């Protein structure tokens, strides 16, 4: 599974363990699994009211395990496909999208950040995650060596990402800025925490002591939710991905060129940004604008 991301490998391993446990409880073989076995398993997931996205991921995990073992994936058989079509009709396939932390939302979140070690860390994390449109995994992987200083700001070197499993690397420019000033917040955090090498974003305990180890991806999401709550926003609507989504939405709202946005986000397909584009322009030239 080396070509898969770390998050995908963990998810597939968990999904495969679940399938094996189900097979054991039903006294059937998980590998190679019979088409009828997989169809019954998937139907049980739908009965348990799992999201369609979770069911599809578990289907992919079963298929991947079989391909690794040199066995034909039972998920490709028509009976299994028929069950999946039924699940899509039954539970739907709509993606649950979290709210983007737009420039306006980020501004509100920053106002509530205290002038403490944790507050400085949170400010830097929110602003760099937003300005560079970083994923949670990319944020926690950043080291001081990944920061290239320029007169205009900072160039962030992303060594590996979800869409770059070969480790070719990407570079994202973060301007110093005149409003949110992400580079200034980054420098304030690094200086206060006396970080000169190693992980950029680290855990901070209640006493203000800075850890030597990097933050977890889960902790990034908690920071976003905590700052959203402090700003009077509904934390349930936000996640770690909100920072990345917020940059895209804010950039498109401001009229930024789509290809320029992709330079920052590193999306490979324009169509991937269409959902963000629709949201950003939802109220622009709205059909009911003249009478609502």
N, C-alpha and C positions, 0 to 999 in steps of 0.2 A: 504493500500500500504506500510505497515511498512517494508515488506521484500524487498522492492525495495530501491535502492540507492536514495539519495536526488536529484541527477541530473536526474535520471530516473523519479522520481515522478514529478519533475517540467516539464519535457518534455511531459510526459503523460497528465498532467493537461492542458498544452497548446494545445496539439493535440486534446484532448477531447473538449475543448472550441471551437476550430476551426470547428470540426465536428458538434457540436451543432449549431453553427452559420450558417453553411451551410444548415443544416436540417431546421432551422427556415426560412431561405431565400427561401427554396423550399417547405415549408409547409408540411414537413414530420416529423415523430417521430424519435428522436435519440435513445430512449431507451424504449422498445426494438426496434431496427431498423430492417426494412425489408431487406432481402438479396439484393433486387433490389436497395434499397437506398444506401447501402454500396458500391455496385458495381458501381453505378453511381458516387458516391463521389470519389472513387479511380480513376475512369477514368478521372474525372475533374482535379485531382491532376497531372495526367500524361499530360493532355492537357496544364496545367500551367507550364510544364517543370520542375517539382520538381525532385530532385534526387531520385533514387530508394530507397536509404537508408531511406530517409525522409518518403516516402510513406509506406515502410514496418513498420517503427516505428509508424506511425499513425494507421496503421492496427492493430498493437499490442495494442495500446492504446484503440481502440474501443473494441477489444476482451476482454481486461482486465476490462474495465468498465462494460461490460455485465456479466462477471463472478462474479464480486463483487456484482452485482444486482441480481444474481441467475438466469440469463437468458442465454440461449444457444448463444454462439458467432456467429453472422451471418457471420463472417469472415471464419468460418470453412466449410461453404456451398460450393458446387462445382462451382456455378456461380461466386462467389467471387474469388475462387482460380483460375478460368479460366482468370478472369480479371487481377489478379496478375501475372500470367504466361505471359500474353500479355504485361504487363508493363515491366517485366524483359527483354523480347525480344526487346521491343521498346526503352527503355532508358538505358538498360544495368544495371549490378549490380556491376561493378568494384568499389572498395573502393578507395576513394581519400586519399592517404596517404601523410602526410607531410614529409619533409626531416628530417632525424634523425640528431640531434645535436651531432655528433661524437666527440671523443676526440680532433681531429684536428679542428673541427668547434668551440668547446668550447674554445680551446686555442686562436683561432683568436678573438672570442668574448671578452675574458678576457683582451686582449691587449688594447681594446678600452674603457674599463671601467675606468672612471675618479676616482681620489683619493678624492672622496667626500662621504658624508653619503649615498647618493643614489647609488654611484658606489660600495661602500663596500657591501651594501645590495644586489645589483645585482650580484656581484661576488659570495657571499655566496649562494644566491638562485640558480644560475646556477650550481654551483659545487655540492651542496647537492642534488638538484633535479636530476642531472646527476649521481652522485656517488651512490645514493641510489635507482635509477630508480623509482622515485616517480611520482605519478599522481599529477595534479594540486591541486585536493582536498586534497590530503595527505600533500602536501607542506604547504598550507595555514592553515591546521589544527594543524601543529606542535607547541608544546609549549616547554618551557625550561625544564619542568618536563619530557618530552619525550626523553631527551638526556641523555644517560648513558655513562659517561666517563670511558675509559679503557686505559691502557698503549699503546695499538695498534691504538687507534682511538676513534670513537664514535659508540655506538649502539643506533640506532633510534627505538623507540617503536611506532609502528603505531597502534593506538587504534581501528580504524575502516577504512575500505576501500571498494572499489567497489566490491571486491570478498569476503568480510568479513562483511556482513551486521549484523551478530550476535554479532559482537564486540569481537571475541575471541582474536584478536590482532596478530600482527606480529613483529618480530625483524629483523632489517637489519643492518649489520655491515658496517661501512664506515671507511676504513683504513685511517690513517693520510696521506699516500701517499708521494712519493718523487718527483713527477712531477707537477700535478695539485694542490695537497695539499688542499683538500676540507675542512678538519677540521681546518686548519690554517685560511682559509677564513671565516669560520663560527665564529671562536673565535674573529677575527678582527671586524666583524660586531657586534656581541653581546657586545663587549667591547666598541666600539665607540658609540653605541646607548644606552649604559648603561642598557641593557635588562638582568634582573636577574630572571624574572618570566613572565608567560603569553605567548602570541603568539611570535614565533621566527621571522617570516617574516611579517613586517608591512609597511604601506604606509609611504612614505617620501615626504614632500611637496618641492616646489622649493627652499625654504629657508633652507632646510636641517633638518626641524623639523620632528621628528619621532612620528608617531601616536601611540596611545595605543591599537588600534584595529588591527586585522589581515588583511592582503591583501585579495583582492577578487581573485577568480580563473581567471577572465578575466585579471586582472592586471598581473598575472604570464605570461600569453601568450604575453602581451604587452612588458614585460621585455625581453622575448626571441626574439621577433621581433625587438625591438629597438637595442638590442646588436648585432643581426645579421646584421642589416642595417649599424651599425657603423663599423662592420668588413668587409663591402663590399660585404656581402652576400644578396641574395634576401629575404627580410623579408616575402614575400608572401608564401614562401616555408616552413616556420617554424611556429610552434605553441607550446603551452604549453606541448603537448605530445612529442615534439621533444627531450626533455631531457631524458625521459624514453626510447624512441626508440633509442636514441643515445648511451645509455649505452649498450643496447642489441647488437646493430650493432657493436660497438667497441669491446665488449667482444668476440663476435663470430669471428670477423676479427682477433683478437689476438690469436685465437685457444682455448679459454676457454671452459671447459666442459659444455655441455648443461644443465646438472643438477645443476652445480654450478651457472650458470646464473639464473636458475629458483629459486635458494635460495634467490637471490637478488630481482628479479622481482616479485616473488610470483605467477607466472603463474601456473595454475593447469594442463594444457595440453601441452605436448611437441609440438603438431601440431600448437599451437598458435604462436610459435616462428619460424615456418618454413619460413614465409614470410621474416622475418629478416635474417634468415640464408641464404636464396637465394640471398638477396641483398649483404650481407657481402662477399659472395663467388662468386659474379657475374663475376669477372675478374680473378678468380683463375682457372688455367687450362682451360681458355677460348678456344673454338674450333678454333678460328681464331688467337690464340696467335702467331703461328709460321709464319704467312704470312701477318698479318695486320700491 
